[in-house]
Amino acid sequence: MFEALGNRLTGVFDKLRRRGALSDADVQEALREVRIALLEADVALPVVKDLVNRVRDRAVGQEVIRSVSPAQQVIKIVNDALVEALGGGEGDDGKRGIDLNAPSPLPILMVGLQGSGKTTTSGKIALRLRVRDRKKVLLASLDVHRPAAQLQLQQLADRAEVTCLPIVMGQRPLEIAARAMDVARRELFDVVILDTAGRLSIDAELMAEVAAVKAFAKPHETLLVVDAMTGQDAVQTARAFNEQVGVTGIVMTRVDGDARGGAALSMRAVTGAPIKLLGAGEKLDALEDFHPDRIANRILGMGDIVSLVERAAETIDQAEAEKLAKKMQKGSFDLEDYAQQIKQIGKMGSLSGILGMLPGIGKMKAQIENANLDQSMLKRQSAIISSMTMKERRKPDLIKASRKKRIAAGSGTTVQEVNRLLKQFDDMSDMMKRMNKMGQKGMMRGGLASLMPGLGNKRPF
């Protein structure tokens, strides 16, 4: 998300840095380009005007022109304005995610249009509450319109290892909500997630149904799920639901597929409700808190190391990581360990998403794409290593022409891909040897690079 906007703004600020001292005219020209970049990113026009005016009020004047680093001062002002537009800044209490500060059973009402990812998001939230917050969660589908919607939620509940309200054919949404709250009280559930029906478009029937359920259940959180890929349509959907039903927070889905990100920058301004969660991918654990300051940093090419570390802490097996680190230090790292490392990285999500959290990575975009960094590459490399014998994994030097043909045939790849993998492994091994000579500090500096199979000599960090 925000890839196009980030690249455009990076170009604007690079021009400012090259000029050294800035005049009012320089700042005005930069603001004009910022305005165009925001509009191209599909940010709502009123939001663009407000953001640019805020930046102009702070940037035009002696404070910037006389500062030691004028360009950096402008970037700081734009960063602060973006944080405010995204819902942070002054008055931000720092609370992210779902508010659980209410008596049990706490109802959460999920609303949104059909196809926004509402049911999948309900499953993701259930998993998150069970694992991270140690809550006993009950899922209940109130969707009696879409075929198999209740069965879909049941399957998601099984995957998340939470309870789903049994299906009773013929019941209406209000009856299901009443039964869910009754079961939750009797069986001591902490949270009840009520997944309401969606429609292909906003209509009076949909709003009346949602409003009736909300009036009965009195949810502590009413979360609107919107698809980031729909751009300004998502903003209009948010406005309509907020005006007619009232929402306490927004969950944006498919943020990994939207390079513009204008909807996110517009949401807070048009609804007053904060974006609470981001969904990126179909996996049940692909859900993260929305942090305005971190998102602003990503937009301006400053990376998001905090989120990267948090994701690593949640997904990487600590014991396995320590074992790999010791083998690296001893220089006994082999292809079996390399395969384990690929598996660990795969748990963290898409490589483009991981790299997008690293400062300055936007400038390396073309280079990264040339390196063909994606999940399919990791899977193919894993397949290649799986087709090797244990002896070959531990002693890669044994792998000559005939063995390469056998490995390629067994993994459904080509000899060229096998050669590429072996070359990348050799590059990594050489890098580890150099880092060992540099001591612990060298290991720390090269740690991120060693985690990225596939970059080889092209690593950007």
N, C-alpha and C positions, 0 to 999 in steps of 0.2 A: 504494500500500500504506500502511496505517496511517492513512488519511484520517479514518475515524470516531473512532479512538482519539485522534488528534491534536486533532480538533475538541473532543472531550469534555474532554481535559486542559487545553486552552487556556481553556475556560470555567471550569474549577476554579481555575486560577491567576489568571484575571482577577478572580475574587471575592477571592482573597487579597490581590492588589495594592491593591484598593479599601479594604481594612481598615487598612492601615498597620501598626501594632503588632499582633502576633499572640499569642493565648493558647494554652495547650496544647489547649484545647477547639477552637479554630479549626483547628489542625493536625490533630487527630483527625478532625474533620468533613471536611477536605480529603482525608485518607487514605481515609476511607470512600468518597468519591466516586471516588477513583483506583482503588480496589478494584473498584467496580462497572464503571467504564470498562474495566478490563482484562478482566473477565469477559465483558462485552458484545463485546469485541474477539476473543473466542474463545481467550483465553490459557488454558492448562491450569491447573486449580485449584491444584496444588502450587506451580507457578511464581508464581501470583498471591500466594499466602500468603507465599512466600519473599521476593518483591520488596517487598511492603508491609511485612513485618517489618523488612527491612533499612532501608527509608526511615524507619519509625517509630523505630528505634533511634537513628538519626542526627538526626532532625528534632525529636523531642520532647525539649525541654530548654532550658537557658539559651543554648546556642549560637545557636539560631534566634531565640528571643524577644528576645535582647539585641542581635542583629546590626543593622547600619545599615539593611539592606534585607531584612526577614524573608521576604517573598514570594520574592525572588530567591534567597535562601538555600535555601528549600524546593525551588524549581525546580532549583537546582544539585544538590541531594541526589537528587531524582527522576531527573535526567539521568544522574548517576553510576550509579544502580541499574539504569537501563535499559541503559547501556553494558555493565555486568557481565552482565546477563541475556542480552544478545545475543552475548556472547563476548569482550568487550573488557575494559578496566580493567587492574588489576594482573596481571602475568604474561603479558600480551598482547605477543607479540614483534613486532607490527606487520606481520607477513607476511600478505598477502592473495592470493587467487587460488590457482593450482595450483603445487605444489612441484615444481620441475624439477631439484632438486639430487640427481641420481642418474645413473649411467652410462647411455649410450645402447646399445640402444634402450630408452627408458623406457616401461613399459606403464601405461596408465590404463584402469581397468575402470569402465564405466558400468553402474549397476544401477538398478532401479526398476520400478514397476508400468506396465502398458500404459496409454498415454494420458497419461502424466506429461510427455511432451515429451523423452524420453530421446534418441531418434535425432536430433531437431532440435538438441538441446543438444550432441550429439557433433559435429555439423557446425559449430556456433557456436564450440566450443572449438578445433576444428581451424583455423578461420579466424583466431581470436585468436592461436593459437600461431605460425601462419605469418607473420602481419602484425606482431604486436607483439614476438614473441620470436625471429623469424627461424629457426623450427624446420622441419625436414623431417618432415612428418606423414603417417602411414599410418592410414587408417580401415579397420576391419574389422567387418562385421556378423556377429554370432553368433546372430542371430534366425532360426531355421529354422521357427518356428511361425506367425508372422504373414505372411499373403500380401503379397508385394511389399516386405517390410521391407528386404531387401538392395538392391533396386532404388532404394528411397527414399534409402538412405545413399549409393549411387553418385551419385544426382542432387545431393545435398547436397555431396558431395566435389567434383563438377564446378563447382558454384557457388563453393565455397571455394577452388578451384584447388589442391587437394591430391590425393594418390593414394588410391584405394580398392582394397582387395584384390579381385582378380577373383573372381567367383562360380563355385563348383564345385558343381553340383547333387548332392545326396545326402550331402554331408559333414555331420557332427555338430559341435556347438559346440566340443568339445575339439579336434577335427581342424582346424577353422578357426583356432582360437587358435594352435595349433602352427604352422600354415602362415604365419600373420601374423607371428609372432615370427621364424620362419626367414627370410622375405622381408625383414623389417626389419633383421636382422643382415647379410644378404648385400648389401643395397642401401643400407646405411648411413643408415637413417632415425633421426631423433632421438627421435621419440615415436610410440607405437602406441596408438591409441584403440580399445578392444574394446567394442563396443556389444552388450550381452547382451539376451536376449529378456525381455519383460515378460509379466505375466498380469493379468487383470482383478482378481485378488485374490491375497493371499499364500497359497502352498500349498507342500507339502513338495517337490514335483517342481521348482518354480521355485528354491527355496532350495538344493536338492541340486545342480542344474545350475550355479548361480552359484558355489557353494562349490567345485565341482570345477574350474571355470575359474580361479578365484582361486588355488587350490592349485597349479595348473600354471603359470600366468603370473607369479605372485608380483608383482602390480602395486604400483608405488610409490604410486599414488593409487587408492583405490576411492571413486568419487563416486556418491552416491545422489541421484537426480533426483526431486523431489517437486513436485506441483502445489499452489501456495499456495491455490488456490481451494477445495481440499478441506478446509481448516481442520484440525480435530483429527484427521481421518482421515489427513492427511499426517504428523502427529506419531506416530500409532500405526504407520504404515508405517515411519517412520524408526526407531522403537524396535525393530520386528521385524527389519529388515534389520541393524541394528547388533548385536543380540543373536545372530543366527544366522549372519551373514556377516562383520560388522565393516566399518565404513566410516571413511574418513579425512576426509571432508568432504561437505557437502550443497550441492546446487544447487537453488534454488527458482525454479520457472518461473511464468509468468502473474502475476507480482507487480503488473503494471499493472492487473489486474482484481480484485484483492482489497483492498477498502477497510479491512478490519479488521486483518489482519496478525498475528493471535494465534499462528499456526503458527510464524512466525519467532521470536517471543519465547519459544516453548516448546522449540524444537529443541535448543539447546545444553544445556538442563537435562536433557532426557530421554535424549539420546544421548551427550553429552560431546564430540561431533564439531562442529567449527565450520561455519557457513554460509560457503561460499567464494565463490559466484557467484550473481548474480540474473539471471534472464531476463525481459525485458519486451518481448514482441512476437515476431512470426514472422520478422522480418528477421534475417539471419545475424550482423549486427553488434550486435544487441540483447542484449548480455551485458555485465555490469559486475561489478567486484569488490564484495564485501560489506564495508563499513566500519561496525562497531558504533557508533562515535562519531558518524558522519555520519547514520546512520539515527536515532539518538536525537535528534539535532538536528532532523531532519525531523518526528519525532513531536511534539516540543514547540514546533513552529512557528518554529524558529530558522533554517530553511532549510538549504541545502547548497551554498553558493557554490563550494566546492572541486570537487565533482563536476560542477557546471555548467560551470566553466571547463575541466576536463579533457575533458568531452564536446565542448565547442566546439572545443578544440584538436585533437581527433581527427577531427572531421567537417567543420569549416569550412575552405574553401580560403583559405589565408593571403593569397596574392597577390590573389585576387578581393576579399577583405575589405578589404585596404589600398586597392585601387582604388575600392571603394565609399566608404570613409572620406574619400578625397581629393575625390570628387565631392560628398559631403555638405558638406565644408568650403567648397567653391567655390560651393555652391548650385546645381549643375548636375544634381542628382539627378532622373531621370525615371522613367516607368513601366517602361522596359526594366530599369533598375537595381532597381526595386521587385520585379519578377518574379524577378530573380536573388537578391534578398534572401529572398524566399519560398522559393526552392529551397534556399538554405543552411540556413534554419531547419528545413525539412522533413527534412533529413538528421539533425538532432539528436534526432528522435523526436517523440512527441506533445507538443503545447503545454501540456496540463495537467501532463505530467511535468516539463517545463522550468520552468513557473511554480511547481510544487510545491517546487522547490529554492530559491526566493527567500524570504528571511525575512518572516514575517508574512502570507504570501499566503493562509493558511487563512481569515483574516477577510474576504478579498475573494472568497470562493468564489462566492457568489451573483452578484456583479457580473461575475465572469469568465464564468460560465455564460451570463449574459445577453448577453455579447459574442460568444457562439457560437464560442469558440475551439476548433477541432478540425482534424484533418488534411483533412477533406472541405472545410472552408472554404478552406484554402490551395489545394487542388486546383481549386476553383471559381474562385478569384481568378486562378490561373495560366491557366485556360482563357479567362477574360474578356480578360486581357492578350494572350494568343496570338491572339485573334480581332480584335485591332486591327491597323491598318497600322503600319509603322515610323514614319511621320510622326505618327500619333495617339499613339503611345507617347512620342515625344519632345516633343510639344506637346499635352498633354491638353486644353488650352483649346479645341481644335478640335472636341472631341466634344460635339455638340449632339443634339437629339432624334432625328433620323433616323439618325445614326451609332450612337446608343445602341441603337436597335431592331435595327440590323444586327449589332452586337456581341453583343447578348443572344441573337439567333437563332443566330449562329455558334458561341456557347459553350454553348448549351443552358441558359442561365440566364434571368433576368428583367431588365427595365429597372431595377427597384428595386435588384437586386444590383449592376448596373453603377454606378448612382448611389452606392450605399454604398461601393463600391471607390474611386470618384473622390473621395468625401468623405474617406475614410480617407487617401488619398494627399495631399489638400490639407492635412489636419491634420498629417500627418507633415512635409510641406514647411514649414508654418508653424513647427512646433516646431524644425526644423533651423535656420531663419533666426534664431529667438530664441536658440538655443544658440550660433550663430556670433557673435552680438553679445556673448554672455557669455564667449567665448574658449574655451581648451582645457579649463578646469575644467568649464565648462558642457557641453561635448561629452562629457566623462567621466560627468557626472551623468546625462545623458540618453541615454547609449549603449544601455542595456538597453531603455529605452522605445522607442527607434527601431528596435530589432530585432524588435518585436512587432506586425506588421501585424494590424489587426483590433481593437486596443484603442481607438485614437483618443483621445478625451478621457477615456476611462475607465481609462487606464493606472494601475496601483496602485503605481508606483515612480517 
